[in-house]
Amino acid sequence: MNIIQTTLAGLMVGSLAACQLAKTQLSSPTRTMSIQIYQKWELQRGNRINNQTIVSALGELAIDLDGKPIYVPMSGEAKPDQAGCVLFAGTELPAYLFRFCGISSPTLGVLRKGQPIGTAHLLVFSTFLKQNNGTWAFVEPSKTMLEQILKGS
């Protein structure tokens, strides 16, 4: 190779590497997501009382999983929220949003049905339904949905 060919080859490799890095950064879900909750209660998850943090509040289920995996119930996208939980929006039920708190090393981004989203010792789980005004209301999760989340089916 002469010097021009070597320089061009180096530029092409550098350009390809930059494109791959940009593609990775664009597809990596690093931005947090926040939602506005329709209901307001005095005591909410994250509040502190007598130097103790509330980890579950009205509208949430706390499930002792002892480090077991959690699975997404349908294909969709997982994003972190500002409190360190994971918000999951499924493609099959776009009006619903699932919040997983207590997950260790969550898998974020686009996930397929049955794929593990992480593990938890104490999972705090919530289901939300989008309201006409753009806020999200707590709703009771279905038993079938919880079984899919815990079994991966």
HUJOTA-V277975 format. One record per residue. N is the residue number from 1. RES is the residue in one small letter. OMEGA is omega as a letter, one per 30 degrees, with the letter a starting at -180 (none if undefined). NEAR is the number of other C-alpha atoms within 12 Angstrom. Layout:
n:res:omega:near
N:RES:OMEGA:NEAR
N:RES:OMEGA:NEAR
//
This chain:
n:res:omega:near
1:m:l:9
2:n:a:8
3:i:l:9
4:i:l:10
5:q:l:11
6:t:l:12
7:t:l:13
8:l:l:14
9:a:l:15
10:g:l:15
11:l:l:14
12:m:l:14
13:v:l:14
14:g:l:14
15:s:l:14
16:l:l:14
17:a:l:14
18:a:l:14
19:c:l:14
20:q:l:14
21:l:l:14
22:a:l:13
23:k:l:13
24:t:a:14
25:q:l:14
26:l:a:13
27:s:a:16
28:s:a:19
29:p:a:23
30:t:a:19
31:r:l:19
32:t:a:19
33:m:l:22
34:s:l:20
35:i:l:28
36:q:a:20
37:i:a:23
38:y:a:19
39:q:l:20
40:k:l:16
41:w:a:13
42:e:a:13
43:l:a:17
44:q:l:19
45:r:l:28
46:g:l:20
47:n:l:17
48:r:l:14
49:i:l:13
50:n:l:7
51:n:l:8
52:q:a:10
53:t:l:14
54:i:a:19
55:v:l:28
56:s:a:25
57:a:a:23
58:l:a:23
59:g:a:29
60:e:l:26
61:l:l:28
62:a:a:24
63:i:l:27
64:d:a:19
65:l:l:22
66:d:l:15
67:g:a:18
68:k:a:23
69:p:l:30
70:i:a:41
71:y:l:35
72:v:a:43
73:p:a:37
74:m:l:31
75:s:a:23
76:g:a:28
77:e:l:33
78:a:l:39
79:k:l:35
80:p:l:32
81:d:a:24
82:q:a:18
83:a:l:21
84:g:l:25
85:c:l:35
86:v:l:41
87:l:a:40
88:f:l:44
89:a:a:34
90:g:a:29
91:t:a:20
92:e:a:17
93:l:a:20
94:p:l:18
95:a:a:21
96:y:l:30
97:l:l:40
98:f:l:45
99:r:l:43
100:f:l:45
101:c:l:39
102:g:a:36
103:i:l:34
104:s:l:25
105:s:a:19
106:p:l:30
107:t:a:30
108:l:l:32
109:g:a:29
110:v:a:24
111:l:l:26
112:r:l:25
113:k:l:27
114:g:l:24
115:q:l:29
116:p:l:31
117:i:l:42
118:g:l:31
119:t:l:29
120:a:l:28
121:h:l:19
122:l:l:23
123:l:l:34
124:v:a:34
125:f:l:40
126:s:l:37
127:t:l:34
128:f:l:34
129:l:a:29
130:k:l:23
131:q:a:20
132:n:a:10
133:n:l:11
134:g:l:14
135:t:a:20
136:w:l:26
137:a:l:28
138:f:l:29
139:v:l:25
140:e:l:21
141:p:l:25
142:s:l:18
143:k:l:14
144:t:l:14
145:m:l:27
146:l:l:28
147:e:l:18
148:q:a:22
149:i:a:35
150:l:a:30
151:k:a:21
152:g:a:23
153:s:none:19
//
